[in-house]
């Protein structure tokens, strides 16, 4: 099973196993990970699953859709060039080992 490492704002890292096709947000909430609120349930409507993708992984992700781009403009934490919504990152074998950082706040 692919795994994702989430790095909390305090530097603590937490790895979770995922399934192919599952979103990073789904994996985080299924494992009870703090820091991903996912208020809209993964429908790309709220931006409470905002993460910072580790720079070394950005090129492996599919392009960002217009709705995700628009939502990232309204995140509670600063939008950075590596900001993504974790509900829009669908795990494939190529993303095994993905590293994302959680922002200080989601709301």
Secondary structure, DSSP 4 states (H G I P E B T S, - for coil): --EEEEE-TTS-EEEEE--TT-BHHHHHHHTT-TT---TTSSSSSS-TTEEEE-GGGGGGSPPPPHHHHHHHTT-SSPP-TTEEEGGG-B--GGGTTEEEEE-S---
